[in-house]
Amino acid sequence: MAALAEAHLPELVELSQVPASDLDALLLEEAGAWQKQFSWDFRPSAELLHRFLAHRSLLGCALKVENDVVGYAYHVCEGHKGLIGGLYIRSCHASSTNEALLLGGVVQSLIATPGIRRIESQLMMLRNASPQQIPFDRYLTRHDRFFMEIRREEILHLRPNPSSLKCILQPWSERFQEDIVRVVAGSYKGHVDSEINDQYRTISGARHFLTNIVRFPGCGRFAPGASAVAIDQNTRRVCGVCLASLVASNSGHVTQLCVLPAARGAHLGYELLRWTLTRLVELGCTSVSLTVTCSNRDAIRLYESVGFRKVVAFPALVWEGF
């Protein structure tokens, strides 16, 4: 009986050693979970992951029970930093023990990778994220975040509240890219979000962050026509930005809203957000989402005043000092 019980214990294996077809059912279930919880079409990301799996080039861990793959987590390395890009366990196996085992395997692998001094995770499908269940907690800093959503009906009722600054709002264009990089880096100086994502701390990091938003599908398909920049009429420089993406045919996501410190307190953030939300509705969105750090009270007050509601809280995790 003991030997039979041990045969059913979960085990970790290298993700690169798992045939892509073994994750088909898992990715299909994950796509359903993203759609149900976040109104997010995960299928483009799943297809991209499947291609990397087929080439045995996706690094991470798979969780197996007997011969079935019931969970996976993958990571990428960028210079000194490891990024946990995703984690999912099938609902029938999603215990706190299994999540800790899978997450711990990925973190341990990154800690052992030469040159890696920091590990970040932004949004993972953790069902049991109690502090006691997160591995390597002696190196861990946790920042809880809200996933928030607004419906089309609330967006249609938004009214202009012009900024007291003399600004012009224009759609995103590549010619504004370096100015937007400067705004992102300047807006997050000393901000809690720069503790979660260290790309916000430098110009080069902000440039890399912006490139990822515009070119890659991690936050959906970039929507330039629904992304706005605020241009100061006196200096002719960008002083605020709101970037958006489409995460499903009828669902949008605000990937970034930031205003330079000198331009805050003048309703510019509201107007940028209203501009973007209105154009996402024009593109066919019936809902729009965003994420915000729970300790960022000013931002939460703005989003709730517009009509966003909190859907779920999730942890953003950072490991350092190992």
N, C-alpha and C positions, 0 to 999 in steps of 0.2 A: 504493500500500500504506500509506503514512504517513497519508493522508487517511482511509482505511478504519479504521486503528487508532485515530485520534483520535475517530472517530464513536462508539467504544465506551467512551470515557472517562466516568467518573461525573461528574455535575454536581449542584450544589445549587440548589434553587428554593425560593421562599417556600411554606411549608405552606398558607397561606391561599389560594394560587392553584391548589391541587391538588384536583380533584373527589374527593369522599369515596369514590366507588366505586373509584378507583384504588388505594386502600389496603386494599380488602377482603381480598385474598389475604395481604397483609403482616400485617394484624391477626389473621387466622385462624392463621397460622404462629406469631405471637407468643403467642397464647393457648395453643397446644400446648406451646410452650417453657416457659411459666410453670407449666403443669400438670405437665410432666415433671420439671422441676428443683425446683420449690418446692411441689408439690401445691396450687397456687393457681388458682382459677377466675378467669381474667382477663376473661372475657366481659362482666361488668357494666361494667368499666372501658372495654373496647373499644367497647361500645355507647354509652357516654357520650362517648368521643372521637369516634365516628362522627357523633354529633349535632352536636358543635361543628364538625367538619369540614364537615358539610353546610351549616352556616350561615356558613362561611368565617370563623370567629371563633377558630380555634386558631392560636396564634402559634408559629413554629418553622421548621424546615427539613425538606425532603424530599430524599432522595438518589435520583437517576434514572440509569438506565443505558439508553441509547436512549430508548424511550418507556415503560419500566417503572419504577414507583416501587419501589425495593428497600430503602429505609430511611426512617426519620423520627425526629425528636426534637422535643419541644415544651416550651414554658416558660410560666410565669406570672410576673407581677410583683406583689409585695406591698410597697408602700412603697419602702424603699431597697433591697430585695432581689429578685433574680431566682431562681426555682426551676426547675431542669430536671426536669420531671415524668416524663419517660420517654424512652428511646432504644432503637430496635431496628432491626437490619439483617437481612435474610433470610440464612439460613445459607450459601447459595451465594455470597454477596457480602460476608460478614463478615470482611474482611481488616483488619489493623491500620491500613492506609492509609485505607480507607473509613470506619472508625470515627473516626479522628482528623479526617478531613475533615468528617464530620457533626457531631461534638461541637464542633469548632472553629467551625463556622458558627453554632451556637446561642450559644456563649460570646461570639463576636465581636458578634453581634446584641445581646446583653444589655449588653455593655460599652459599646456605642454608644447605649444607651437612656438618656435624661436622667434623672438622679436615682438610678440604680442604682449602688450602691457595693459590693455583695456578691452573689455567686452561689453557690448551694448545689445539690448533687445528693446524693440519699440512696441510692437503689437503682436502678441502670441495668443493662440487659442488655448489658454490655460483655464481649466474649470475649477481647479483647487489651488488658488494662489495665496494660501495663508503663509505668513512669514516663516512659520516653522517648517514648511515643506519646500522652501527654495534652497537648493544646494549651494555650498561654499558661501554661506551667509556671512562669514567673517570678512569677506572681501566685498560684500554687497552693499549698494545703496539703492533704495527703492523709492520711486516717485509714482504715486497713483495718478491715473489720468481718467478723464471722462470721454466716452464716445457720445456725442450729442447729435441730434437730428432735428430738422425742421421740415414741415410739410408744405406743399405748394400753396395751400390755402392761406397760411400765415404769410408767406412771401408776397402774395398778391396784395395783401393789406398794408405792406410797408410803405411809408410815406417819406419823402425827402426831408432831410435835416441838414441843410447845407453847412459845410465847414466854414468856420470864421477865417480860415486861411484862404488866401487866393491861390487856389489849385485847379488844375484841369485834370479830369480823369480820362484816360485813354486806354484802349485795349493793349494787351501785352504785345511787344514786338522785340525781335532779337536785338535791335539797336539799343534797347534799354537794359540789356542783360548785365553789363558791368555796373550800371547804376543800381540795379536790383540787388546785385551781390553786396554792394556797399551798404544798402539799406538793411539787408538781412544781418550782416555782421554788426552794424551799428545798433540795431534794435535789440539784439540779444546780449549785448555786453553786460555782464553781471547778472543776467536773467537766469531763473531756475532752469529754463529749457536748455541753456548751454551746458548745464550739468548732465542732462540726459543725452544730448547729441553734441559732441565736441566739435562738429563741423561748424557750428554757429560762432565759434570763438575767433576764427581767423578769416581773412579774405579768401585764401585758397580753399579753405574748408567750405565756406559759403558758396563758392563757385562750383565745387564738386556736388554739393547738395542740390543746387539749382539745376545742374546738368542732369542729375538723376531724376528730378521731378519732371523735367521737360521731355527727356528721351526714353525713359524706361517705365514699364507698366506697374511698378510696385505700389504706387498710389493711384492706379487707374490710368486712363488715357488722357494726357494733358489737353486741356481745353483753352487754347489761346484766346478765342473769342469771348470767353467768360472770365478771363483773367485781366485785372485792371492795374494800372499804375497811376499814382497821383504825382503830378508835376507841379512844383512850386513856380508860380508865374514870375516871381521876382528873380529867383536864381536859375530857373530853367532846369533844375535838377529833380530827380525822382526823390520823393520824401516818404512814400508809402506804397505798398503793393498788396494785392490780394490775388493769389493763384488758385486755380481750380482745375479739377479733372472730372472725367466721367468714369464712374466705377460700375455702371450698368447702363443699359439703354435708357432707363428712366430715373437714374440716380446719380447725383453729383456729389463731389467732395471738395471742401475747401482745404487745400493742402498747406496754405500759408497765408497769414494776415499779419503784417507788421508795419509799424509806423516809426519813423525816427523820433527819438526822445524830444527833440525841439518842436516837433509838430503834434505832440499829443495834447489831449484835452480840448480839441477843437472840432470834435465830431467827425474827424477824417476817417477813423476806423469804421464807424457806422456807415458812412457813405460808400466807402470801398466795398464793404460787405454787402450792402444793399444792391450796389451795381452788379456785383458778381452773382448774387442769388437771383436777381431779376433775369439776367442773361442765361443762367442755367435753366430756369423755367422756360424761357424762349426756346431752348434746345431740347425741350421735352421732358425735363426732370420733374417728377412728382415728389421727390424728397431730396434733401441735401444734408450731408453729414460733415462733421469735423471732430478733431480730438483736441483736448486742452488739459493741461496739468491742473490737478485739483487745487493746488495752492495758488494758482494764478487767478485770484479773486476778481480783479478788474476785468479780465477777459471773460470770465464766466458771467459776470453781471451784464456785460455787453451782449453776449450771445443769448442769455435768457431774456433780455429786454427786447431783442429782435424776434424771439419766438422759438429758439432752440430748446429742446428738452433733453435731459440726461437719459440715455438708454442703458448704459452699463459702465461700470468702472473697471479698469484693468491696470496692471502694474507695468511700468517701464523700469527695466532693471539694468544696473551698471555694476560690473565687477572690476575693481582696481586694487593695486597693492599686493598682488600675488607674486 
